[in-house]
């Protein structure tokens, strides 16, 4: 039984999703030390308009090694702000859901949604664009 082009594409996207999703630790205790300051900064950016992650913005979490001290003495992430902005978007989405449903926002949900917005969706979008490009050009990509 031959698969149609659309079915092959769907299978590829599902495999990418499973591969990327299956590599993420889902438990809060396994929250990556590299990721923790970025998530906290994203939450702080939405709640307080600052990326300061110490004090009450730490939400009871150990900050880990990937922080720096700002000029005013506060702790901030020591990485570029891209993942922080994605975490802010995830927090905003979850705040909106919480306002509509009354459900509390948890760190696990924030972490998973930030990973989906920052890693999974861009990868699937890139795969889709490359598939469309290959499909419209009519040429198979050259082997590497």
Backbone as CSV, one residue per row, in Angstrom:
resi,resn,N_x,N_y,N_z,CA_x,CA_y,CA_z,C_x,C_y,C_z
1,UNK,0.840,-1.175,0.000,0.000,0.000,0.000,0.887,1.241,0.000
2,UNK,0.763,2.049,-1.021,1.577,3.256,-1.152,0.929,4.407,-0.384
3,UNK,1.770,5.176,0.267,1.278,6.336,1.011,1.218,7.546,0.089
4,UNK,0.197,8.344,0.281,0.096,9.578,-0.489,1.098,10.586,0.052
5,UNK,1.341,11.606,-0.734,2.262,12.659,-0.310,1.779,13.320,0.974
6,UNK,0.511,13.562,1.068,-0.059,14.196,2.265,0.115,13.294,3.485
7,UNK,-0.099,11.993,3.322,0.062,11.054,4.428,1.513,10.985,4.868
8,UNK,2.438,10.944,3.906,3.870,10.941,4.253,4.243,12.197,5.025
9,UNK,3.709,13.333,4.604,3.998,14.595,5.293,3.462,14.557,6.718
10,UNK,2.246,14.077,6.869,1.658,13.979,8.201,2.469,13.043,9.088
11,UNK,2.888,11.927,8.549,3.709,10.977,9.307,5.027,11.636,9.717
12,UNK,5.651,12.374,8.803,6.903,13.061,9.120,6.704,14.079,10.241
13,UNK,5.641,14.865,10.174,5.382,15.865,11.214,5.095,15.201,12.563
14,UNK,4.371,14.100,12.551,4.108,13.366,13.795,5.413,12.819,14.363
15,UNK,6.286,12.273,13.517,7.577,11.753,13.984,8.453,12.865,14.563
16,UNK,8.463,14.026,13.913,9.221,15.166,14.450,8.668,15.557,15.815
17,UNK,7.348,15.621,15.924,6.716,15.989,17.192,7.064,14.987,18.286
18,UNK,6.975,13.707,17.984,7.293,12.682,18.977,8.767,12.746,19.362
19,UNK,9.636,12.931,18.376,11.073,12.985,18.648,11.416,14.182,19.533
20,UNK,10.930,15.354,19.168,11.227,16.537,19.986,10.539,16.470,21.340
21,UNK,9.273,16.124,21.340,8.523,16.056,22.600,9.034,14.983,23.524
22,UNK,9.494,13.885,22.961,9.984,12.794,23.789,11.322,13.060,24.444
23,UNK,12.017,14.082,24.017,13.317,14.387,24.616,13.217,15.401,25.755
24,UNK,12.035,15.939,25.988,11.865,16.944,27.046,11.596,16.284,28.381
25,UNK,12.271,16.730,29.432,11.887,16.246,30.771,10.594,16.946,31.191
26,UNK,9.610,16.172,31.613,8.301,16.747,31.947,8.099,16.998,33.429
27,UNK,9.015,16.558,34.252,8.804,16.678,35.673,9.480,17.938,36.202
28,UNK,8.803,18.620,37.123,9.333,19.897,37.621,10.702,19.740,38.261
29,UNK,10.955,18.637,38.896,12.265,18.439,39.532,13.379,18.316,38.506
30,UNK,13.009,18.034,37.255,14.010,17.888,36.198,14.132,19.161,35.371
31,UNK,13.597,20.268,35.864,13.668,21.521,35.132,15.129,21.899,34.919
32,UNK,15.486,22.083,33.698,16.854,22.359,33.292,17.358,23.661,33.917
33,UNK,18.563,23.624,34.474,19.143,24.815,35.089,19.363,25.925,34.073
34,UNK,19.545,25.573,32.816,19.710,26.567,31.757,18.371,27.234,31.421
35,UNK,17.304,26.483,31.580,15.970,26.953,31.224,15.278,27.712,32.361
36,UNK,15.560,27.333,33.585,14.879,27.892,34.757,14.958,29.418,34.820
37,UNK,16.140,30.054,34.699,16.175,31.518,34.771,15.390,32.188,33.646
38,UNK,15.369,31.581,32.491,14.646,32.162,31.356,13.140,32.118,31.594
39,UNK,12.646,30.993,32.124,11.219,30.895,32.442,10.831,31.892,33.521
40,UNK,11.649,31.968,34.565,11.351,32.907,35.651,11.405,34.354,35.171
41,UNK,12.358,34.662,34.300,12.449,36.019,33.756,11.238,36.328,32.879
42,UNK,10.760,35.329,32.132,9.567,35.529,31.319,8.350,35.839,32.168
43,UNK,8.200,35.114,33.266,7.092,35.371,34.188,7.239,36.755,34.809
44,UNK,8.454,37.088,35.252,8.698,38.393,35.879,8.458,39.532,34.898
45,UNK,8.812,39.323,33.646,8.604,40.350,32.627,7.115,40.662,32.469
46,UNK,6.291,39.639,32.468,4.848,39.842,32.349,4.273,40.449,33.627
47,UNK,4.675,39.906,34.774,4.074,40.331,36.041,4.599,41.668,36.555
48,UNK,5.887,41.943,36.322,6.501,43.126,36.939,7.210,44.047,35.953
49,UNK,7.268,43.663,34.683,7.940,44.500,33.689,9.445,44.524,33.839
50,UNK,10.009,43.488,34.449,11.450,43.399,34.688,11.880,41.952,34.520
51,UNK,13.146,41.737,34.185,13.658,40.366,34.089,14.402,39.952,35.351
52,UNK,14.267,40.699,36.403,14.888,40.375,37.687,14.262,39.091,38.220
53,UNK,15.092,38.109,38.572,14.549,36.807,38.959,14.837,36.433,40.412
54,UNK,15.408,37.307,41.199,15.615,36.967,42.604,14.465,37.514,43.436
55,UNK,14.508,37.235,44.721,13.426,37.673,45.596,12.142,36.924,45.290
56,UNK,11.005,37.609,45.340,9.732,36.920,45.111,9.590,36.386,43.680
57,UNK,10.349,36.937,42.745,10.266,36.465,41.362,10.864,35.076,41.184
58,UNK,11.579,34.570,42.177,12.161,33.232,42.079,11.102,32.150,42.276
59,UNK,9.951,32.492,42.798,8.848,31.546,42.991,9.288,30.300,43.750
60,UNK,10.206,30.480,44.690,10.641,29.367,45.522,11.573,28.381,44.845
61,UNK,12.097,28.712,43.683,13.008,27.816,42.970,14.458,28.241,43.166
62,UNK,15.348,27.258,43.187,16.774,27.576,43.141,17.064,28.097,41.733
63,UNK,17.780,29.182,41.627,17.988,29.827,40.325,18.985,29.100,39.435
64,UNK,19.900,28.371,40.018,20.889,27.659,39.214,22.060,28.545,38.843
65,UNK,22.997,28.005,38.072,24.239,28.718,37.771,24.136,29.737,36.632
66,UNK,23.093,29.674,35.823,23.024,30.526,34.629,22.381,31.878,34.903
67,UNK,22.939,32.604,35.869,22.449,33.934,36.212,23.625,34.890,36.301
68,UNK,23.314,36.154,36.214,24.334,37.198,36.351,23.791,38.271,37.275
69,UNK,24.690,39.041,37.859,24.269,40.122,38.735,24.232,41.415,37.923
70,UNK,23.073,42.080,37.942,22.902,43.338,37.225,23.561,44.471,38.019
71,UNK,23.637,45.648,37.420,24.267,46.803,38.081,23.593,47.150,39.400
72,UNK,22.274,46.933,39.495,21.565,47.268,40.739,21.655,46.148,41.772
73,UNK,22.384,45.070,41.459,22.582,43.977,42.403,21.596,42.833,42.254
74,UNK,20.579,42.976,41.432,19.604,41.905,41.267,20.148,40.834,40.328
75,UNK,19.548,39.658,40.400,19.955,38.551,39.543,19.072,38.511,38.298
76,UNK,19.716,38.290,37.155,19.033,38.217,35.867,19.621,37.039,35.087
77,UNK,18.908,36.517,34.068,19.494,35.449,33.248,20.742,35.960,32.531
78,UNK,21.707,35.072,32.338,22.941,35.489,31.667,22.962,35.081,30.192
79,UNK,21.804,34.842,29.626,21.693,34.430,28.222,20.911,35.476,27.428
80,UNK,20.986,35.436,26.095,20.185,36.355,25.281,18.696,36.169,25.569
81,UNK,17.880,37.182,25.302,16.487,37.176,25.772,15.484,36.410,24.910
82,UNK,15.898,35.727,23.872,14.937,35.052,23.001,14.023,34.091,23.736
83,UNK,14.583,33.184,24.522,13.768,32.210,25.255,12.939,32.889,26.342
84,UNK,13.435,33.986,26.884,12.669,34.738,27.880,11.405,35.310,27.258
85,UNK,11.511,35.822,26.042,10.330,36.374,25.369,9.323,35.273,25.033
86,UNK,9.812,34.103,24.658,8.911,32.972,24.404,8.225,32.556,25.700
87,UNK,8.973,32.525,26.803,8.384,32.181,28.104,7.335,33.217,28.510
88,UNK,7.581,34.478,28.175,6.587,35.525,28.459,5.302,35.271,27.683
89,UNK,5.443,34.895,26.422,4.266,34.595,25.607,3.502,33.408,26.189
90,UNK,4.220,32.384,26.626,3.577,31.212,27.231,2.830,31.620,28.498
91,UNK,3.449,32.441,29.333,2.815,32.888,30.574,1.556,33.715,30.269
92,UNK,1.622,34.570,29.251,0.446,35.362,28.877,-0.706,34.469,28.424
93,UNK,-0.397,33.453,27.623,-1.433,32.515,27.166,-2.054,31.802,28.360
94,UNK,-1.217,31.345,29.282,-1.734,30.628,30.444,-2.497,31.553,31.390
95,UNK,-2.084,32.809,31.491,-2.848,33.774,32.291,-4.229,34.004,31.688
96,UNK,-4.299,34.112,30.378,-5.591,34.288,29.710,-6.478,33.071,29.938
97,UNK,-5.906,31.884,29.815,-6.678,30.663,30.082,-7.157,30.624,31.526
98,UNK,-6.290,31.032,32.445,-6.648,31.047,33.852,-7.788,32.034,34.124
99,UNK,-7.745,33.188,33.464,-8.813,34.176,33.644,-10.147,33.655,33.117
100,UNK,-10.094,32.874,32.048,-11.332,32.348,31.455,-11.882,31.136,32.205
101,UNK,-10.993,30.270,32.674,-11.432,29.008,33.271,-11.323,28.974,34.793
102,UNK,-10.518,29.858,35.367,-10.302,29.842,36.809,-9.250,28.839,37.252
103,UNK,-8.638,28.130,36.309,-7.602,27.159,36.648,-6.311,27.877,37.021
104,UNK,-5.601,27.322,37.993,-4.327,27.901,38.403,-3.258,27.593,37.352
105,UNK,-2.281,28.461,37.264,-1.147,28.266,36.348,-0.060,27.532,37.118
106,UNK,0.483,26.491,36.522,1.577,25.773,37.168,2.850,25.883,36.342
107,UNK,3.969,25.646,36.998,5.262,25.748,36.315,5.393,24.706,35.220
108,UNK,4.841,23.532,35.436,4.946,22.469,34.431,4.266,22.903,33.138
109,UNK,3.069,23.461,33.256,2.351,23.928,32.071,3.097,25.046,31.362
110,UNK,3.667,25.946,32.154,4.442,27.046,31.579,5.655,26.511,30.833
111,UNK,6.348,25.566,31.446,7.534,24.976,30.827,7.184,24.281,29.515
112,UNK,6.149,23.465,29.536,5.776,22.721,28.335,5.330,23.668,27.232
113,UNK,4.501,24.660,27.568,4.038,25.588,26.538,5.199,26.415,25.977
114,UNK,6.131,26.835,26.821,7.297,27.584,26.326,8.128,26.718,25.386
115,UNK,8.257,25.437,25.700,9.005,24.532,24.821,8.283,24.330,23.500
116,UNK,6.966,24.231,23.548,6.187,24.071,22.310,6.327,25.319,21.449
117,UNK,6.172,26.502,22.060,6.253,27.752,21.299,7.663,28.045,20.800
118,UNK,8.663,27.685,21.585,10.036,28.046,21.242,10.810,27.010,20.461
119,UNK,10.367,25.757,20.476,11.128,24.705,19.795,10.267,23.899,18.824
120,UNK,9.169,23.379,19.313,8.378,22.468,18.482,7.702,23.178,17.315
121,UNK,6.964,24.248,17.577,6.272,24.947,16.489,7.221,25.500,15.432
122,UNK,8.331,26.149,15.809,9.251,26.605,14.762,9.833,25.459,13.929
123,UNK,10.114,24.319,14.562,10.650,23.178,13.823,9.610,22.621,12.855
124,UNK,8.370,22.490,13.322,7.311,22.006,12.430,7.058,22.987,11.296
125,UNK,7.099,24.277,11.605,6.909,25.284,10.558,8.024,25.191,9.513
126,UNK,9.260,25.042,9.968,10.382,24.899,9.042,10.231,23.642,8.190
127,UNK,9.827,22.541,8.808,9.632,21.304,8.052,8.543,21.489,6.996
128,UNK,7.473,22.176,7.363,6.384,22.416,6.421,6.846,23.298,5.260
129,UNK,7.583,24.363,5.568,8.080,25.264,4.520,9.019,24.519,3.577
130,UNK,9.917,23.723,4.124,10.836,22.953,3.282,10.080,21.935,2.425
131,UNK,9.056,21.304,3.002,8.253,20.353,2.240,7.536,21.053,1.094
132,UNK,6.939,22.213,1.380,6.239,22.965,0.331,7.204,23.407,-0.762
133,UNK,8.376,23.835,-0.345,9.380,24.286,-1.311,9.801,23.136,-2.223
134,UNK,10.046,21.999,-1.623,10.451,20.822,-2.401,9.313,20.378,-3.310
135,UNK,8.114,20.439,-2.806,6.950,20.000,-3.579,6.688,20.911,-4.778
136,UNK,6.828,22.222,-4.586,6.556,23.154,-5.681,7.699,23.192,-6.693
137,UNK,8.912,22.901,-6.242,10.032,22.927,-7.190,10.067,21.678,-8.061
138,UNK,9.462,20.605,-7.563,9.427,19.356,-8.330,10.742,18.615,-8.338
139,UNK,11.737,19.134,-7.637,13.037,18.484,-7.595,13.274,17.912,-6.209
140,UNK,13.854,16.759,-6.172,14.237,16.179,-4.899,15.514,16.868,-4.411
141,UNK,15.655,17.062,-3.114,16.896,17.673,-2.622,18.087,16.761,-2.887
142,UNK,19.217,17.382,-3.138,20.439,16.612,-3.394,20.914,15.975,-2.108
143,UNK,21.412,14.738,-2.193,21.935,14.086,-0.988,23.170,14.821,-0.484
144,UNK,23.327,14.794,0.800,24.465,15.473,1.415,25.650,14.557,1.495
